[in-house]
């Protein structure tokens, strides 16, 4: 939750989110080492494991964003447009939100080769960045970094901190 005190914005749950993302980053680092040593990382399921942990990270961030907006009576779409702009042209927060929704729903969206109307924006954002459906979230996470690193702490948390400041100005 975002609280204001002495003209400073305090994000009461950011520390917890960072603690989880550090664990996920550690897991991704370990998986990267296994991938570099594997003769066939795809068949070994290493890419799937990485995508799984990246999805969990995006969903945790989405939950954090939603919790941050408790008690703020401003349109969520307006607030999600704040903060840094991703290289795709969308706000970073919209990309993060779309990534979380992609991970939660992608398997049900494409099982009948039908694109639900309520999923179009998410699909548009993710495919514009990833250019693929398979391992799309790995590509999205890497797209937040010039070095293509897979680190939530390095790539995403700075965007959340800037977004927090811009939301605090709005409220």
Protein Blocks (a to p, Z undefined) as FASTA:
>chain_A
ZZdeehiacdfklmmmmmmmmmmmmmmmmmmmmmmmpmblmlnommmmmmmmmmmmmmmm
mmmmmmmmgoiacdfklmmmgcjddfkopafklmmmmmmmmmmmmmmmmmnopacfklmm
mmmmmmmmnopabhklmmmmmmmpfklpacfklmmmmmmmmmmmmmmmmZZ
